[in-house]
């Protein structure tokens, strides 16, 4: 037994100190909840954890930055949306004002609203801001390249003159001289039209130093077309020998049994004839008439009469001597004899003087002749002449009686009729000749020749805006590391930049350009809104990504830094028991030197 060194106590003391340190360490982790409280706990783990913590805090701030950027883009897009609504209203007003149902005073009211809306566009663009930063009225562009140009082209066109010829027949007094081709009128007119077309495209580009920019390509085409027209009319008057203008012709009025005689284009110049029919003493209207087609020779008509079996076939034949033979073929299908009276009334040419076959004037008053067969009467009018002949030698019956009414101061008329008893189931033919006809006029052909010559001058002004530029930008730090940023371009959408400052319906504005100008402005606003919409969508995806990255990094950092509480509690319990055991053993080891004292006492 030794007393200089108590090895058991020393060993127990060392173990107790070690267990005390372990117990203190586990107690610290349990109280802090972290596995690494100091570098001594895990130097490499601490280094990794600290870098992750810096990244997480950076991502949290980037997340807030992106949300601020989205708010800024929404603010800008809200202003653009209202400007777009204003432009839509302006287009509505322009379409309304272009309608010619409105007067200039009405258009003045429309113009006033258009200008007020233009002023509001300027107001919105100048006052749309975020944190005092103007968003829609920026003029601090950096121009990379300007390929803009303007040109004016003028062209002349003189289409060949194509004459238009119109010919008409003219009846003139005998002895009227012909007229050679001569100018009768000349007129000059001028008209000017203006058109305006526009194309506008904004395209993203990348500069040589890899900066994001835009190309704006805009083409304005102003076309002015001036048309000068000269219209010259020439006239020629020449005698014509075309027989169709002197040969007899006739027209009839349906249902009235009225015939008009005259050459082509001259109506009833040879006179008119009307007919009446009595069957058994009763006036009989025509119930039905069938007629030949135009051009049939001879022309024929079939007439029937109500409540009878009597019919008439009328034949009208133009003869070579320029006269017309008129025949009536009467058929009696009744079972008994029928009395038939066919009465005709001839109105000779206007202002006719009538003579008999011997050239003697028909006296004024009424001249009646029974059975006028073999008689010819001549009618000489101011414009035309005609004869009327009754002759049984035509193979038909002449009228039974004739009455010429020749008033002292008026137009003569000729009445004649056939009054016969028509046996049952028999047929008779009546006839007379009207003509030959002749004109007391010269027939001319008038030629009107219209020559229209035009001179078209077209001036086209083309203004091309082709600019590459870098817009002023706001940079959003969208990540925790350098270079992780997003740019928000800022544009200028004031009225002058949109090209609508002088847009309107009244001078000095050009009305024809108004619609194209407002369409161009709408297109440009839509392009910019599209850019902002794409940026906002990108930012929302970036926001989702930073949130996901923060969550994942936080989980990873927790696995490195945070303490496993159950494990640490287990270790703490273990170290606490060992500490108490070491204390007990230290007490026991201190009892060994006491036995030496017992020996010394003995």
C-alpha positions in Angstrom: 0.0 0.0 0.0 1.2 3.5 -1.0 0.1 6.9 0.0 2.3 9.1 -2.2 0.2 8.5 -5.3 -3.5 7.8 -5.2 -3.8 6.4 -8.7 -7.4 5.3 -8.3 -8.5 8.8 -7.2 -6.6 10.4 -10.0 -8.2 8.2 -12.6 -11.6 8.7 -11.1 -11.0 12.5 -11.1 -10.0 12.5 -14.7 -13.0 10.5 -15.7 -15.3 12.8 -13.7 -13.9 15.9 -15.4 -14.3 14.3 -18.8 -17.9 13.3 -18.0 -18.5 16.8 -16.7 -17.3 18.3 -20.0 -19.5 16.0 -22.0 -22.5 16.7 -19.8 -22.0 20.4 -20.1 -21.7 20.1 -24.0 -24.9 18.1 -24.2 -26.7 20.4 -21.9 -25.6 23.4 -24.1 -26.9 21.7 -27.3 -30.2 20.8 -25.6 -30.6 24.4 -24.4 -29.7 26.0 -27.8 -31.3 23.3 -30.0 -28.2 23.4 -32.3 -25.8 20.7 -33.0 -23.0 23.3 -33.8 -22.7 26.0 -31.2 -19.1 26.9 -31.9 -16.4 26.0 -34.5 -15.0 23.4 -32.1 -18.3 21.4 -32.5 -17.8 21.0 -36.3 -15.5 23.4 -38.1 -16.3 22.2 -41.6 -20.0 22.0 -40.9 -20.0 25.5 -39.4 -18.4 26.9 -42.5 -21.0 25.3 -44.8 -23.8 26.3 -42.5 -22.7 30.0 -42.4 -22.5 30.1 -46.2 -26.0 28.6 -46.5 -27.3 31.1 -44.0 -25.9 34.0 -46.0 -27.5 32.5 -49.2 -30.9 32.1 -47.5 -31.0 35.6 -46.2 -29.9 36.9 -49.7 -32.7 34.8 -51.3 -35.2 36.2 -48.8 -34.3 39.7 -49.8 -34.3 38.8 -53.5 -37.8 37.5 -53.0 -38.9 40.9 -51.7 -37.0 42.6 -54.5 -38.9 40.6 -57.1 -42.2 41.4 -55.5 -41.3 45.1 -55.6 -40.4 44.6 -59.3 -43.8 43.0 -60.0 -45.5 45.8 -58.3 -43.6 48.3 -60.5 -44.5 46.5 -63.7 -48.1 46.3 -62.7 -48.1 50.0 -62.0 -46.7 50.7 -65.5 -49.0 48.2 -67.2 -52.0 49.8 -65.4 -51.1 53.2 -66.9 -50.7 51.5 -70.3 -54.1 49.8 -70.0 -55.8 53.1 -69.4 -54.0 54.7 -72.3 -55.1 51.8 -74.5 -58.7 52.4 -73.4 -58.3 56.1 -74.3 -57.0 55.2 -77.8 -59.9 52.8 -78.3 -62.3 55.6 -77.5 -60.5 57.9 -79.8 -60.8 55.4 -82.6 -64.6 55.1 -81.9 -64.9 58.9 -82.1 -62.9 59.1 -85.4 -65.1 56.4 -87.0 -68.1 58.4 -85.9 -66.7 61.6 -87.2 -65.8 60.2 -90.6 -69.5 59.5 -91.3 -70.9 62.2 -93.6 -74.2 62.3 -91.7 -72.4 64.7 -89.3 -71.8 68.4 -90.0 -68.6 70.3 -89.3 -70.2 71.6 -86.1 -70.8 68.0 -84.9 -67.2 67.1 -85.8 -66.0 70.1 -83.8 -67.6 68.6 -80.7 -66.0 65.2 -81.5 -62.6 66.9 -82.2 -62.8 68.6 -78.8 -63.1 65.2 -77.0 -60.3 63.7 -79.1 -57.9 66.5 -78.1 -58.9 66.3 -74.4 -58.2 62.5 -74.5 -54.8 63.2 -76.1 -54.0 65.6 -73.2 -55.0 62.9 -70.7 -52.6 60.4 -72.4 -49.8 62.9 -71.8 -51.0 63.4 -68.2 -51.1 59.6 -67.5 -47.7 59.0 -69.0 -46.0 61.9 -67.1 -47.6 61.0 -63.7 -47.4 57.2 -63.7 -44.5 56.5 -61.3 -43.3 54.1 -58.6 -41.4 55.4 -55.6 -41.1 58.8 -57.5 -39.5 57.0 -60.5 -41.3 58.0 -63.7 -42.3 54.9 -65.8 -44.0 56.0 -69.0 -42.5 59.3 -70.1 -38.8 58.5 -70.3 -36.7 60.3 -72.9 -33.2 59.1 -71.7 -32.8 56.5 -74.4 -29.4 55.4 -75.7 -29.5 55.2 -79.5 -27.3 52.4 -80.8 -28.1 52.8 -84.5 -30.4 55.1 -86.5 -31.2 53.9 -90.1 -34.2 56.2 -90.5 -34.8 57.8 -93.8 -37.4 59.7 -95.8 -38.1 59.8 -99.5 -40.5 61.4 -102.0 -41.5 59.8 -105.3 -43.7 61.5 -107.9 -45.1 59.6 -110.9 -47.2 60.8 -113.8 -49.7 58.7 -115.7 -51.7 59.7 -118.7 -53.9 56.8 -119.8 -54.8 56.7 -123.5 -58.0 58.5 -124.4 -60.8 56.2 -125.2 -63.6 57.9 -127.0 -67.3 57.1 -126.3 -69.6 57.3 -129.3 -73.3 57.7 -129.0 -75.5 57.8 -132.1 -79.1 59.1 -132.3 -81.5 59.7 -135.1 -82.7 63.3 -135.5 -85.7 64.5 -137.7 -85.2 68.0 -138.9 -87.0 70.3 -141.3 -86.4 69.7 -144.9 -83.3 71.5 -146.2 -81.5 71.4 -142.8 -77.7 71.4 -143.7 -75.5 68.6 -142.2 -72.8 69.6 -139.7 -69.2 68.3 -139.8 -67.5 67.1 -136.7 -67.1 70.0 -134.3 -66.4 70.7 -130.6 -69.6 71.4 -128.7 -68.3 71.5 -125.1 -65.2 71.1 -123.0 -64.8 70.8 -119.3 -62.0 70.4 -116.9 -62.2 68.8 -113.4 -59.6 68.1 -110.8 -59.8 65.8 -107.7 -57.3 65.0 -105.0 -57.3 62.0 -102.7 -54.9 61.3 -99.9 -54.1 57.9 -98.3 -52.0 57.0 -95.3 -50.7 53.6 -94.4 -48.5 52.6 -91.4 -46.6 49.6 -90.1 -45.1 49.5 -86.6 -43.1 46.7 -85.0 -41.0 46.7 -81.8 -38.5 43.8 -81.7 -36.1 42.8 -78.8 -32.4 42.9 -79.9 -29.1 42.3 -78.2 -26.3 44.9 -78.5 -22.7 44.0 -79.3 -21.9 44.3 -75.6 -24.7 41.9 -74.9 -27.1 44.4 -73.5 -30.8 43.9 -74.0 -32.4 46.6 -76.3 -35.1 47.1 -78.9 -35.5 47.9 -82.6 -38.4 50.1 -83.6 -39.3 49.8 -87.2 -42.1 52.2 -88.4 -43.1 53.0 -91.9 -45.4 55.9 -92.6 -46.5 56.3 -96.2 -48.4 59.4 -97.3 -49.8 59.1 -100.9 -51.5 62.1 -102.6 -53.2 61.4 -105.9 -54.2 64.3 -108.1 -56.4 63.5 -111.1 -57.0 66.2 -113.8 -59.7 65.2 -116.2 -60.6 67.0 -119.5 -63.9 66.0 -121.1 -64.4 67.1 -124.7 -67.6 66.5 -126.6 -67.7 66.5 -130.5 -70.8 66.4 -132.6 -71.5 65.4 -136.2 -74.9 65.7 -138.0 -75.1 63.7 -141.2 -78.0 62.7 -143.5 -78.9 59.1 -143.3 -80.5 56.9 -146.0 -81.3 54.1 -143.6 -84.8 53.0 -144.7 -85.8 51.9 -141.2 -86.3 55.6 -140.2 -88.7 56.3 -143.1 -90.4 52.8 -143.5 -93.8 52.4 -141.8 -94.0 50.7 -138.5 -96.8 50.3 -136.0 -97.4 49.8 -132.3 -100.6 48.8 -130.5 -102.0 49.4 -127.1 -103.2 46.2 -125.5 -106.9 46.1 -124.6 -107.7 49.4 -126.4 -107.5 48.2 -130.0 -105.5 51.3 -130.8 -102.8 51.2 -133.5 -100.1 53.9 -133.9 -98.3 54.3 -137.3 -94.9 55.8 -137.7 -91.3 55.1 -138.6 -88.7 54.0 -136.0 -88.1 56.6 -133.2 -90.8 58.9 -134.5 -93.9 57.5 -132.8 -97.4 58.2 -134.3 -96.3 60.7 -137.0 -98.4 58.8 -139.7 -101.5 58.8 -137.5 -103.5 56.5 -135.3 -106.4 54.1 -135.7 -108.9 52.8 -133.2 -111.5 50.1 -133.6 -114.9 49.2 -132.1 -116.9 46.0 -132.7 -120.7 45.5 -132.3 -122.1 42.0 -132.4 -125.9 41.8 -132.9 -126.2 45.4 -131.9 -124.1 45.2 -128.7 -120.7 46.7 -128.2 -118.3 43.8 -127.5 -115.1 44.3 -125.7 -112.2 42.1 -126.6 -112.1 39.2 -124.1 -108.8 37.7 -125.2 -106.3 38.6 -127.8 -103.4 36.5 -129.0 -100.7 38.2 -131.0 -97.8 37.3 -133.2 -94.2 37.6 -132.1 -92.2 40.7 -132.9 -91.1 40.7 -136.5 -93.7 38.3 -137.9 -94.8 39.2 -141.4 -97.7 39.7 -141.6 -98.4 40.6 -138.0 -101.5 39.0 -136.7 -104.0 39.3 -133.8 -106.8 37.0 -132.8 -109.8 38.5 -131.0 -112.8 36.8 -129.3 -115.9 38.3 -127.9 -117.8 37.3 -124.8 -120.9 35.1 -125.1 -120.4 34.7 -128.9 -118.7 32.3 -131.3 -117.5 35.2 -133.4 -113.8 35.8 -133.9 -111.6 38.2 -135.8 -108.2 37.6 -137.2 -106.5 40.9 -138.0 -103.5 40.9 -140.4 -101.2 43.9 -140.8 -98.7 43.7 -143.7 -96.1 46.3 -144.7 -96.1 46.6 -148.5 -93.2 47.4 -150.9 -94.7 50.8 -151.7 -94.2 51.9 -148.1 -97.8 51.4 -147.1 -99.6 49.0 -144.8 -102.5 46.7 -145.7 -104.9 45.9 -142.9 -107.2 42.8 -143.3 -110.0 41.5 -141.0 -111.0 37.8 -141.4 -114.3 37.4 -139.7 -115.6 33.9 -138.6 -119.1 33.3 -137.4 -119.3 30.0 -135.5 -122.8 30.8 -134.1 -125.6 28.4 -135.2 -127.5 31.5 -136.5 -126.7 34.5 -138.7 -125.0 37.3 -136.9 -125.0 41.0 -137.5 -121.5 42.5 -137.2 -120.5 46.1 -137.3 -116.7 46.9 -137.3 -116.1 50.7 -137.0 -112.7 52.3 -137.5 -111.5 55.8 -136.7 -108.4 57.1 -138.4 -106.6 60.2 -137.1 -104.3 61.3 -140.1 -100.9 63.0 -139.7 -100.9 66.2 -137.7 -102.3 69.3 -139.5 -103.3 67.2 -142.5 -104.9 68.7 -145.6 -107.1 66.1 -147.3 -107.7 65.7 -151.0 -109.6 63.1 -153.1 -108.3 61.0 -155.9 -108.7 64.0 -158.3 -106.6 66.3 -156.1 -109.6 68.3 -155.0 -109.7 69.5 -151.4 -112.2 67.8 -149.2 -114.6 70.5 -148.1 -115.0 71.5 -144.5 -117.7 69.7 -142.6 -118.8 66.1 -143.0 -118.4 64.2 -146.2 -120.3 60.9 -146.3 -119.8 58.2 -149.0 -121.7 54.9 -149.2 -119.7 52.0 -150.6 -116.4 54.0 -150.9 -114.7 51.2 -152.9 -112.2 52.6 -155.5 -111.6 55.8 -153.6 -108.2 57.1 -152.5 -107.7 60.1 -150.2 -104.5 61.9 -149.7 -103.5 63.5 -146.3 -100.7 66.0 -146.4 -99.4 67.0 -142.9 -96.7 69.3 -141.7 -94.3 66.4 -140.9 -95.7 63.4 -142.7 -98.1 62.3 -145.5 -100.3 59.3 -145.8 -103.0 57.9 -148.2 -106.0 55.7 -147.4 -107.4 53.4 -150.2 -110.6 51.3 -150.3 -110.7 48.8 -153.2 -112.7 45.6 -153.6 -110.0 44.4 -156.0 -107.9 43.6 -152.9 -109.9 40.4 -152.7 -112.0 41.7 -149.8 -114.9 43.9 -149.0 -114.5 47.6 -148.7 -116.3 49.5 -145.9 -120.0 49.9 -146.4 -119.9 53.6 -145.6 -117.4 56.4 -145.0 -117.5 59.8 -143.2 -114.7 62.4 -143.4 -114.9 65.0 -140.6 -112.9 68.1 -141.8 -113.5 71.0 -139.4 -112.5 74.5 -140.5 -110.1 74.9 -137.7 -109.0 71.5 -136.5 -107.6 68.1 -137.2 -109.7 66.0 -139.7 -110.8 62.4 -138.9 -111.9 59.5 -141.0 -114.7 57.2 -139.9 -115.6 54.1 -141.8 -117.3 50.8 -140.9 -118.5 47.5 -142.3 -122.1 46.7 -141.4 -122.8 43.2 -142.6 -125.0 40.2 -141.9 -122.7 37.3 -141.4 -124.3 33.9 -142.2 -123.9 31.1 -139.7 -120.7 29.1 -140.1 -119.3 31.5 -142.7 -116.3 33.8 -143.1 -115.8 37.2 -144.7 -112.6 39.3 -145.3 -112.5 43.1 -144.9 -109.5 45.2 -146.0 -108.1 48.6 -146.8 -104.7 50.1 -147.4 -103.2 52.9 -145.3 -100.3 54.6 -147.2 -98.0 54.9 -148.9 -96.3 57.0 -146.2 -93.8 59.7 -146.7 -92.0 62.2 -144.5 -91.7 65.9 -144.9 -88.6 65.9 -142.8 -84.9 65.1 -143.4 -83.5 62.2 -141.3 -80.1 62.8 -139.8 -77.8 60.7 -137.7 -76.3 62.7 -134.9 -73.0 61.4 -133.5 -71.9 62.5 -130.1 -68.2 61.6 -129.4 -66.9 62.1 -125.9 -63.2 62.1 -125.3 -62.0 61.9 -121.7 -58.3 62.4 -121.1 -56.8 62.2 -117.7 -53.5 63.1 -116.1 -52.8 61.4 -112.8 -50.0 62.7 -110.6 -49.1 60.5 -107.6 -46.8 61.7 -104.9 -45.7 59.2 -102.3 -43.9 60.4 -99.2 -42.3 57.5 -97.2 -40.9 58.1 -93.8 -39.0 55.2 -92.2 -38.1 55.1 -88.6 -35.6 52.3 -88.0 -33.8 52.7 -84.7 -31.9 50.4 -82.4 -31.9 51.7 -78.9 -31.3 50.8 -75.2 -34.2 52.0 -73.0 -33.6 53.3 -69.5 -33.8 50.3 -67.2 -34.5 49.5 -63.6 -32.4 46.5 -62.4 -34.0 44.1 -60.0 -31.6 42.0 -57.9 -33.5 38.7 -58.3 -30.9 36.4 -56.6 -28.5 36.1 -53.7 -25.4 36.1 -56.0 -23.7 38.5 -58.3 -25.2 38.7 -61.8 -28.5 37.3 -60.7 -30.6 40.3 -61.8 -33.5 41.2 -64.1 -33.9 44.4 -66.1 -37.2 46.3 -66.5 -37.2 48.6 -69.6 -38.9 52.0 -69.3 -40.6 53.6 -72.4 -42.0 56.9 -73.6 -45.7 56.7 -74.5 -46.5 60.4 -74.6 -48.7 61.6 -77.5 -45.8 62.9 -79.5 -44.0 59.6 -79.4 -47.3 57.8 -80.3 -47.7 60.1 -83.3 -51.2 61.4 -82.3 -50.4 65.0 -81.3 -52.0 66.4 -84.5 -54.5 63.6 -85.0 -58.0 64.9 -85.6 -60.9 65.4 -88.0 -60.6 69.1 -88.8 -57.8 71.1 -90.4 -54.9 71.4 -89.9 -55.3 67.7 -89.1 -55.6 65.4 -92.1 -58.9 63.5 -91.7 -57.8 60.6 -94.0 -54.8 59.9 -91.7 -56.7 59.8 -88.4 -57.7 56.1 -88.4 -54.2 54.9 -89.4 -52.6 57.1 -86.8 -54.7 55.8 -83.9 -54.3 52.2 -85.2 -50.5 52.8 -85.1 -50.7 54.1 -81.5 -52.8 51.2 -80.4 -50.3 48.8 -82.0 -47.4 50.4 -80.2 -49.1 50.4 -76.8 -50.0 46.7 -77.3 -46.4 45.9 -78.1 -45.1 47.5 -74.9 -47.9 45.9 -72.8 -46.8 42.6 -74.3 -43.2 43.2 -73.2 -44.3 44.1 -69.7 -46.6 41.1 -69.6 -43.7 38.8 -70.5 -41.5 40.4 -67.8 -44.1 40.0 -65.2 -44.6 36.4 -66.0 -40.8 35.9 -65.8 -40.7 37.6 -62.4 -43.4 35.5 -61.1 -41.5 32.3 -62.1 -38.3 33.8 -60.6 -40.3 34.5 -57.4 -41.4 30.9 -57.2 -37.9 29.7 -57.8 -36.4 31.9 -55.0 -39.0 30.7 -52.6 -38.3 27.1 -53.5 -34.5 27.7 -53.2 -34.9 29.3 -49.8 -37.0 26.4 -48.5 -34.6 23.8 -49.8 -31.5 25.6 -48.5 -33.2 26.1 -45.1 -33.8 22.3 -44.9 -30.2 21.6 -45.9 -28.8 24.1 -43.3 -31.1 22.6 -40.6 -29.7 19.2 -41.2 -26.2 20.5 -40.7 -26.7 23.0 -37.9 -29.7 21.8 -35.8 -29.4 19.3 -33.0 -31.2 16.0 -32.8 -32.9 16.6 -29.5 -33.7 12.9 -28.8 -30.1 11.9 -29.4 -28.7 14.8 -27.4 -31.0 13.9 -24.5 -29.8 10.3 -24.6 -26.2 11.5 -24.6 -27.0 14.0 -21.8 -28.5 11.2 -19.7 -25.6 8.9 -20.3 -23.0 11.6 -19.5 -25.0 12.6 -16.3 -25.0 9.0 -15.0 -21.3 8.6 -15.8 -20.6 11.9 -14.0 -22.5 10.7 -10.9 -20.7 7.3 -11.0 -17.3 9.1 -11.3 -18.1 11.2 -8.3 -19.0 8.0 -6.3 -15.8 6.3 -7.4 -13.8 9.3 -6.5 -15.2 9.1 -3.0 -14.4 5.4 -2.8 -10.9 5.9 -4.1 -10.3 8.5 -1.3 -11.0 5.8 1.3 -7.9 3.7 0.4 -5.4 6.1 2.2 -7.6 5.9 5.3 -6.6 2.2 5.8 -2.9 3.3 6.0 -3.8 5.5 8.9 -5.4 2.6 10.7 -2.0 0.7 10.4 -0.2 3.7 11.8 -2.5 3.9 14.8 -1.6 0.3 15.7 
